Amino acid sequence: MKTNKVHPILGIGFGPANLSLAVALDELGRPDDAHFLERSPGFQWQDEQLLPGTDIQNNPFRDLVMQRNQDSPYTFIKYLASRGALTDYLHLNAKFPLRREYAGYLAWVAQSFATHVDYGQSVHTLALVEDSDGGELFCVRTHEGARYLAETVVVGTGRSPRIPAPFRTATATAAGVFHSTRYLSSIEALAARDIRVAVVGASQSAIEIVLDLLARPNVRQVTSIHRGIGFRLKDTSPYSRQVFLPEFVDYFHPLPSATRRRLRAELRSINYAACDQDVIDRLVGLQREYELTGSDRLRLAPFTEVTAVDTAPGGGHRLSVHDVNHLTRDTIDADIVVLATGFKDFGTGAHDERYHPLLEGLAHRLPLDDDGIPVVERDYSITLKASASAPRPLKVYLNGLCEASHGMGDAGALAMLSVRAADVTASLLHLHEDGRAPRRAAERVLQ
């Protein structure tokens, strides 16, 4: 499918980040300025991690819009009221909403923007093409054969899954090894098999997956592998959690790259490799129960790192591991391996990527800092370097990918959705007012 229609704003991905952007544009009377592409057949949010009893770990007032516009029809409170569920929710006296309930809220908002989204379109390239005015446009192509033109692109796909090096081999990428982003559908497809499962990681998602596995009758044994001492308690101090305030972005963004890396490492326990008290208590209780009954159904492997993955005798996977302190070696056999190992940041480290893979077609035009990482401005944009034939620079926005440049509140955190959408929207409209972009959708003939 080809078209010469030019979208003023084209959003890639339609999860919470770009959904919040759609809401912000709608409330400014500009809903038709933006169109979105989403690879899923319909709206979904964390479908692979909607596990029983899990919550969002976020105050529901910090939703798609509340911090920006308390009168909006798209708040979480309005969602509950529309379903006649507000009183019941308040009666729960819950600190955080269940993940499944919040997914319902996001889907409810997304219904209002159904005509602005092409679902079932998985983007594989983002490039630049010339138009008949001698300028440039973004050209987006999908695996389904569609092509889209745009004056401005907003990438809101979420970060790339982090796959540790030993699991990138041909053996490890075979059936039976998958990232947590594919957990639920993958594990439910194995319901008829008696399985041993290894879970790599010490995050909130890791402990939730361990608990879910232990509730499944076909799971014979769960081995929980982490480099540290075990599941640590998340730092939930109001002082520490200032990283999720917009003021912290203003403080963090101007810092030198090396200082930002140091600060992120110091604050890591606020959001990474750490868990909430309730899930830790649940797992400790189960661990004690198994100890009292002499069961080895739950095995904990602290201070352990996987160094290689091979095929185990009789099938499944044999993980070569070592103790990160004593350097002693051992093996762990499992039929299934779940990687609850998080996501990549922009950077030069072993677990980083210099930029999101979708930006590969723009790599020659990306402005880079001293470390070779794209320079992301405070408004979440990258201003592409001008070319000789098209001196007017274009902007691509990164909506929810910028933890390395904007701090921990950016990547994946629901807390920053509405304020980040306000920043991006203000920048987009400023471009429009300058007469550079975005303009109203128009038909153009490409040279």
N, C-alpha and C positions, 0 to 999 in steps of 0.2 A: 504494500500500500504506500503510495507516494502522494504528497500534497505540497503545495506552495504556500499554504497558510502559515503566517509567521505569528507565533505567540509572543506577546510582550514578555511574559514570564513563564518559563517551563520548569516545573518541579519534578525531579526524579526521586521517586519514593513517596508514599503517602501514609507514613506512620504518624505518630504524635507530633513530630517536629514540623513537617509540612502541613499537617492538618491545622496546627495552631497558626501557621502563616496564612492559610486559607481563611480562617476565622478573622484574623486581623484585617485582611484586605476586604472581606465582606463587611465588616463593621465600619469601614471607611468608604463604603459604597463603590468598591472596586473589585467585586468578585470575578468579573469576566476578564480581568487582566492576567489571571494565572490559570494554567492548565497543568495537570499532574499525571504522571505515569507511575503505575504500580504493578509489580510483577505478580502479586497474588491475584487470584480470580475475584476476590472481593476484599473489603476492608478486614484486616486482622491486626491484632496486637499481641505479641508474645503467645500465640496459640500453642507453640511448642513447650511453653513453660507455665501453662495454666493448671498448676497442680493443686490438689485439694488442700485448702487451708492456707495457701500462700497469700500474702498481702503485698501492697505496693511500696511499703516503707517510705511513704511520702504523705504529708498533710494534704487531704483532699481539697483544701482551699487553694492550694498551689496547682491549679488545673490548667486547662488550655488558655484561660482568659481572665480569671478572677483578679490577678494582681494588676492587670491593665484596665479592666472594665468590669466593675462589680455589678453593673446593670445588664450585662450581656445575657442573651437567652441561651448561651452555650456553657454555662457553669455546671459543675458537678451537682450543685444543689438543685438547679433547675431540672437536671436529668432525673434526680430522685423524685422531685415533686411531680414531674410529668408522668411518672409511673405509679404515683400514689404510694411511694416507698420511703418518703422522708421521715415519717414518724417511726417506722420500723427500723430505719438505719440509726436514728438517734437513740432508740431504745437499746441497741446493741452495745452502746458505750465503747465502741471499738476505737483504738488509737488510729489505725489505718484501715482503709477499705480493702476488702478482699480483691485479689488481682482479677478474678473473674468478673466482679462487679464493675471494676474500673474499665476493663475491656469492653463491657457493655456500654458504659458512658461514652467512650471514644467512638465506638461504632454508631451510637445514636447521633453524635455530632456529625460524623462522616456522612450519614445519610443525606444531610442538607447540601452536600457538595458532590453528589453522585454524578451530576452532569458535567462536572469539571475534572473528572478523573477517567482515564482509560485504564481499566484493570486488565490483568492478563498480558501486560506489556513489560518484558524484561529487557532492560537497556544493556547493550553490550559495547557501544562506542559513543563517544562524545568528541566531536571534531568541529573545525571551523570551515565555512565555505564563504565565497564571495557572493554578494548580491548585485543586482543590476545598477545600484547607485555607487558601486566601487567600494562599499563598506563590507563588513563581515557579519555573519550570523552564526549562531551555534546550530549544528546539525546533529541530531540524536537519532540513532538507529537501534532497533530492538531485534531480539532473536526471532520474533514473530514476523519480521519483514516490514515493519512500519518505519517511516521516517518522519521526523518532526523538526521544524525550524523554529528558532527562538532568538530574541534579542538578549535575553538574560536567562541564565540557568541557575536553579537552586538545587543543590545536591543534598537530599535528606534521606539517604539510604541506611544510615547507621554505619558503624565502623566495621571493618573486616574482622572476622573471627581470627583469634590467635591460635595457631596450631604449633605446638612445640616441635622442634626439629626432628626428634626421633619418630614422630608420627607423620612425617611428610614422605616417607618411603613408600614404595609400591606395596610392600606387605602391610604397612600400617593403614594405608588408605583403602584396603580391601573391605569387604563387608564386615560389619561388626565393630567399626571404629567411627564415632561420629561426635561432632561438637554439640554442646548443650542447646544450640539454636535449632537442632533437629531432634531433640530428645524424645518428646512425647510420641510423635508418629513412629519413630524408629523403635522405641521400646514396646509400644503396643502391637507392632507387627510381629513381635517375638513372644506374644502371650502364650502360645502353645508349646514353647520350648522351655526346658529346665536349664537355667543359665546361671553362670557366675559372672559378676559384673565388677569391673574396676572403674572407679571414678577418680579422675585426676583433677586436683584443684582444691582450694580451701576457702572459696567464696560463699556468699549467701546462696547462689544458685547451686553450688556443689553440695552443700548440706541439705538443701531442699530436695535435690535429686537422690541423695543417699536415703533420706527418709521415705521418699516415694517408692524407691526400689524395695525397701524393707517391708513395705505394705503390700507388695505384689507376691502372691503365692508361688509363682513360677521362678522367682529369683532365689536360688539356693544359697548364694553367698555374695556379699558386697565387700570389696576392699577399697578403702578410702586412702588415697595417696596424696601427700602434700609435703612440700619442701620444708615447711616450718614445723613448729611443735604440735600443731593441730588447728582446730577451728577456734579462732580468736574472736573475742568480743569486739564488735564495732564501736568506734569512738562516736558516741552520740551527744557529746557535750554541745550545748548551744553555742559555745565559743568556737569550737572546732568546726561546727557545721555552718559557720559564716561563709565557707567556701561556696555555698549554694545561694548566696545573695548576689544581686547584680553589682553591688559596691565592690565585691571581691574581684569581679572581672575587671573593673576599672583599675584596681590596684595591681592585678596580676599581669595583664596584657602588656604594659610598657616595660616589664622587667627584661633583662638580657636572657637569652636562651638558657645559658648555664644556670642562672639563678632560678629560672622557672623549673628546670629539671630538679634542682636541689629541693626546692619548696614542695614540689609534687611528691618527692620521695618522703619528705618529712610528714606530709599529711596523708599518706597512703592509707592508713588504717581507718580513715573516715569512711572510705567507700570500697576498699579492695582487700581481698584475702581476709575478710572479717565478716562476722555474722551477727544477727540479732540474738538477744538473750533467749527468746522463746524457742527458737529452733535448736539452739545449743542445749537447752534444758531437755527438750524432747529426745534428742539423740543420746545424751548422757543417761537418761532414764532407760532407753532401750539397751544401751551398752551394758548397764548394770543388770538388767533382766537377763540378757544373754549370758553374762558371767555367772550369775546365780544358777542358771540351768545347764551350764557347761557347753553352751552352743558356740560354734565358731562362725555363725552366720554373718557377723559383722567383724571385719578386721580393719584396724587402723594402722596405717604405715606412715608415721611422722618422720621428718627429716629425710625423706626419701625422694630421689629424683630418678625418672626413667631415662635410661641412656640408649636403649635400643629396643626394637620390636621385631619379633620373629614369630614364625608359626610354631605353636606348641604341639608336642606329640599328641596325636589323637584329635587335633584340630583346635581351633581357637587361637589365642595370642599368648605368647610368652614375652613378658616384659622384663628386660634386664634392668636392674635398679642398683643404685648404691646409696649408702648413707652419706649425706652431704657433709657430715662432720668426721666420722671415722673412716670414710671412704671404703667401707666393707661392701662386698657385692652379694647380690642375691637375685632370685627370679620370682616373678609373680605370674601365675597363669590365670587367664580369664577368657571367657567366651566372647564377652562384649566389653568395649572400653568407651567410656563417656568422658569427653574432654570439656570440663567446666573451667576452661583456662582463659576466659575473658576475650578481650578484643584488642586490636592493634591501635597504637597511637602514631601520630606523625613524628618521625625521629630517625636516628641513625643506629639505635640499639638493635640487639639481636632479635628482639620481638617486635620491632617497629616497622613501619613502611614510610617511605619519604612522602608519599601522597596516596590518596585513594586510587585504586586501579582505574576507576572511571575517568580519571584525569590524564591517563596515559596519552590520549590523542591531543592533549594540550601541553604536554610536557615541555616542548620547545619554546613555549610562550609564558611559562610560569616564572614569576620573579622569585629568586631564591635568596635565603639568608646565608650567613657564613658557614652554616652546617649543611647547606644544600637542600634545605627544607623550604617549601613554598611560604612566602610571606602572606599571612592572613591578617587583614586589617581588623580594627576594632569592631566594624560593622559586619564581621564574618565574611567579608568578600576577599577574593583574590583579583586584583586588577592585572589582566594579562598584558604582557609587553606588547607595545605597538609594532606593527609590521610596516615595511616601506610602502606597500600598496594600500594599507588601511591604517592610517596613523591614529584613528580614534580607538582608544583601548576599550576592551569589553571587560565585564565583571562576571565572575562565577562565584556564587555564594555557597558556603558550606554550613548547612543547618543541622547541627548536632554531631559534628565530627572534630571539633576544635579543642579538645581538652589540653593538648600540648601548648596551645597559644592563648587559650581563654580560661583555663583552670578546670578543676574537677566538676564544677557545676554544669559544664557544657555537654559532655558526651554521655548520652543515655539518661541524664537526670531529668525527671519530670519537673523538678522544682524550677527550672529555668525556662520552661517552654514559652510562657506568655511574654516574659520580658525579652527573651531572645527574638521572638516573632516581632515584637515592637521595634527592636533595633533594626532587623532586616527590612521590615516594611518601611520604616522611615528612610532608610538608605535607598530602597527601590523607588520610592516616590520622589526623593530628591533627584535621582537620575532623570525621572520623567519631567520634573519641573525645569531641569537644565536643558531639556530638549534633546538629550542624548539617547535615553532609553528609560523605561520601556514605552513604546507607543502603542496605540490601539491595534488590535489584530488586523492584519491587512493581507491582501494577496500580492505576491511579488513573483516576478519571473526571474529565475536564476540564469546567470550567463552560462 
